[in-house]
Amino acid sequence: MIPNDFKHRVMFEFLYDFAVRGKYMFYIFLLYVFLLLFNNVKDSHILYAFTVFYFFLFAQGLFINTSLKKSFARYRKYLRLKRKRAENLK
């Protein structure tokens, strides 16, 4: 079920975007590359730490996706219905 409260709805949408779309993972990767190039870091420990952290985030996205599978399916149906209603109003 989609939460009605603003705070909980925003958290649910963030989890949905994080787990399904993966755009946050891409932004984290771009931020890391930018900081790496901007600061001219050549230490391999930072690369290893980021790789472990990145795979941990990737695994969390998979776990979130499996545990909230029904909620995400309902949310996708809600988004489709919302899109259809917006098209009918035009």
Secondary structure, 3 states (H helix, E strand, C coil): CCCCCHHHHHHHHHHHHHHHHCHHHHHHHHHHHHHHHHHCCCCHHHHHHHHHHHHHHHHHHHHHHHHCHHHHHHHHHHHHHHHHHHHHHC
